[in-house]
Amino acid sequence: MKRFPTTATAMYNDPQARDYRGPVDRGTPLRWTGERQGNYAQVVAMNPDGSDQRARGWVDARLLQGVSQNMQGLSLFRKWLDAGRPTSSARLFPGGGPNTCLGSWRRMMGLDSVTRHAKDAGRKLPEFGFRKRSGKVYYPGDTVIYGGHAGSSYRGGGSGHIGFYMEVDGQGQLWSYLNGGWQLSSIGNPDEVYYQP
């Protein structure tokens, strides 16, 4: 399979027909398969529901920095699973939190006020030690942000949406406070991705 050193998109061959399939649309979430060769890492494109597409390709391996990071988010998610997936954060963390995605995310992470709207949170996250990913390869525990534009899967009435990218049973999913409680849903197409070093 030919390798392509691009960071925003990956070029694919169809594993069955071995023919060129073309570039993945910019912004398509990619999941690392765990395989690396030199400066390249194999990835698979993800469908909006978090399942893997059939075709695989190669991206610049520099996107893979931070694989073992996001320990706080991963710990919270494990605690949530072990508690039976409660919808209220109050069952896990005393005091609960505001009934918004941003307020609940902030309270779960133990952060002071970030911004008023989730769509604007990315500007402030570096002040709390977060770093922005340069590409669209996601890792469990990454914080994902959806803008308030009409094309966003979780536009939150123009306020945007924020949550975590998690892998459950081999599929990427969004873990966030949505529709009145913490739940897993389709990852869709986040606009920004941040990680904790």
Summary of the structure (lengths in Angstrom):
residues: 197
radius of gyration: 17.0
end to end distance: 32.5
largest distance: 55.6
contacts: 621
relative contact order: 0.18
helix: 21%
strand: 32%
